[in-house]
Amino acid sequence: MKAVIFDLDGVITDTAHYHFLAWQKLAQSQQVHFDEAFNENLKGIDRMGSLELILASAPRTYSDAEKQSLADTKNEHYKTLIAEMSPADLLPGAVAALDWCRAQGLKVGLASVSKNAFTVLESLGITEKFDYVVDAATIARGKPDPEIFLRAASELGVDPAECVGVEDAVAGVTAIKAAGMYAIGVGQAATLWQADTVIPGLEKFKNIMETLCKTGASSGSCS
């Protein structure tokens, strides 16, 4: 094991509620019913993919230009909501997990489909804890396609088989496995059944990683 590649939303911080509020406002403006249950379908899906799911229930069709305008409107509202984020918004165990990886000599990457990932990392005060952050704007295919995880591994200079991916969404876990990496799911085992290991939160990350390092369950011992 030479690298750990993290997702952002739902793993390191929780911007899900901000996304929900922004998508809900947009959906309502287009006469589309949008609730928490619908929002679950958007986990791990990029902005345009999420918009397509929402507009599928709209009373009319949209041109590509209209879709782009709606996506931009949602993003502007979302950026307003996250402008006040701070280190207090880090999820429990997040900083400890990142620091543990660096202390072990493991490279640390971020593979988030959020085009606002750089802004969020800066607000959280943890940008320097990552060796490489994938720019979602340069990714052609979103999760569950493995492209974003493969890009992270390539830029970190590590073989995918020597990486551990950490995700909270089904699409993300699917992407990790398709990339040929060991997958740690954060959440419910019943939902993230495709993951190799599932933990409730990053508070348990160190324990799981130490076990993997000792047993070689992640295709080899730690660096």
Sequence and secondary structure as in RCSB ss.txt:
>XXXX:A:sequence
MKAVIFDLDGVITDTAHYHFLAWQKLAQSQQVHFDEAFNENLKGIDRMGSLELILASAPRTYSDAEKQSLADTKN
EHYKTLIAEMSPADLLPGAVAALDWCRAQGLKVGLASVSKNAFTVLESLGITEKFDYVVDAATIARGKPDPEIFL
RAASELGVDPAECVGVEDAVAGVTAIKAAGMYAIGVGQAATLWQADTVIPGLEKFKNIMETLCKTGASSGSCS
>XXXX:A:secstr
  EEEE SBTTTB  HHHHHHHHHHHHHHTT    HHHHHTTTT  HHHHHHHHHTTSSS   HHHHHHHHHHHH
HHHHHHHTT  GGGB TTHHHHHHHHHHTT EEEE    TTHHHHHHHHT GGG SEE  GGG SS TTSTHHHH
HHHHHHT  GGGEEEEESSHHHHHHHHHTT EEEEES TTTSTTSSEEESSGGGHHHHHHHHHHHTTTTS   
